[in-house]
Amino acid sequence: MISLFRKAVLQVAKRDFPISLLAKSYNSISMNYGEYFQQRMLETYEDVFSWYDYYSRNDIKVLDLGCGNGFFGNLLIQKNPQIKYTGIELSSGLLSGRHKYFSNKLNSSFIEGDYVEKIKSFPEQSFDCVVSLWSQKFNNPVDFFPQVFRILKKGGFFVLLTEQKNSDSEFMECVDSFLQKRSAQFTVLPPLPYLPETGKELNNLLASSNFEKTIVWEKNQKLLLSSPLEFIEQGRYSGLLAGWDQIVDFYYYDFRDEILPEIKSKKEFTITKKYIGAIARKGT
């Protein structure tokens, strides 16, 4: 089944949406992705470690879906150098940044491509832990979660971080306003990609894929930014426009110049990221 995000693109563009276009989006921000997103989200990764110590076991096999430049994998291996780590990433630009973290690390490998397709080739019960951080929005969980369940070993864990549906609203409201002013250019405006509204919704989806003993938490993180320009750059370089920038003519400087007056009227420049974390266990 085609993902909700790809279906939305198909509705708007009235053409097929090659996955290479999503890769192109992330390639375009790969130089700034670490600075504007991953370092600021370090707190959310520490949340995972506070709930989950399975990574401390020796010789476990970890699969990181949408691994980017390997930032999270590096954190894992710092905690346990014995981990056998595999990362899959669609963007060659992001993946090229892995050398910053993995140039001298053993027991690690990387695969370039669409992880939804790549994991279909893994045998059943291949990994002790599967990680998906911030990329769930591009996949329909009804199809995706059972594939994760299939490749996990019995007693293994699925670790997930995903935005909530109303996350980053301060930035997305600016995007919506920009699009609505150009609504004549589109037959249908793209809806939000898949994002759960609540932890309960995500928990139910995981349970329906036969996961058990799931820990779910919800949290807000307010990013206080120094200027209107940094506000826009945080939205752009965190990947919030990924995919959209390949179907909508944002022309970054026009977008920036149009919404700057609106942002300058705010008393503070903030973006509130609302997210859900989950650690789901495959039964024995």
Phi, psi and omega in degrees: 000135179292141183292160180298323181294315181292327178295320178298317179297319180297321179296318185284311188276344182056041177203165176295151180245093178300141180298340179297335179290324175294321176299319180298322178303311183286331174300322185290339181248007189297329182292332184251357189299316182297316183294316189269346184232299191296317179297323180286340180262010181303324179301323181291328177289323176295329174301318179301313182294330180290333180267339199224116179244013181299331181299342184284348179289146181286145169062025176281150180259123183243132174247122182252110185269122186073052191285349181062231180266013177085016183303310181291321178301322177297320177298318179299312186289332173298324180281330181209095182296349181275354180298137172263107193252132173234128177244139175241130182218135181285323188271120177293329179295313177294318184295329179295338179284354182296336183296337177297327185252336193238015184297330184240017184261134176272174175059031178227145178213157183226145179233130176265128178153183180280110187293335177301322178277321185296323185289344178294337182273350179283140176294164175299147176054052181269335190228149175279332183212135174241131184243135174223107184244114172070014178242000182299331185300341182267003187228141175283115185295336180298327178266325190282314184300319177298328177292321176297315179302320183296319186272353176281142171288158175299133184084000180280173187232146173250119182252126189225133167235130180213148175294153168277167187299327182258022178289152174059032187297328181300321179280317184294331175297324176293320177297314180300317180297317179299316181291319183296327178291344179243027186298337179294341181280348187232143173280327178219131174281141184294130175286172176296143172293178182296121170215133179287148177279326185219163174297326179297319178298314180296319179300318179295322178295319178293319179297323180291343175261016173078012172287153180223169179049053183272132171261128180229135175223151177242145183204149174249144174228118181264121177264114178267117187254158191273341186202164176301322180294319178295325176303312181292318181294324176298317178297318183288309188280352174274359177091010182294337179262006184301131183088310179300321184291353176263352180237344180242133181281078180292326187043085195318316184290325174296316179299313180299311185293328182287322185265352179303314180302322179294319181291321182297337180284348181285150178286330176216155183255099184228152168230126181259112177268120177252122186222165178235133173250147178213141172232111187244136184256138170272127185294163181264000000 
